[in-house]
């Protein structure tokens, strides 16, 4: 597989790899793996939310406000 990057992105990648003492390919592999893992997690969370909505499980507006206030007291 080949991946074509812009010259600017490639320069940034090489600089980052040098800073971390790694090669560019390992950074690319790690980035792709992270993206795939995140996308799989996100899609699973969306499916769980849709299934909950289909079951009629909703959070009321007031409950959302209370959760936000609790998490971010101001």
Buried (B, 14 or more C-beta within 10 A) or exposed (E): EEEEEEEEEEEEBEEEBEEEEEEBEEBBEEEEEEEEEEEEEEEEEEEEEEEEEEEEEEEEEEEEEEEEEEEEEE
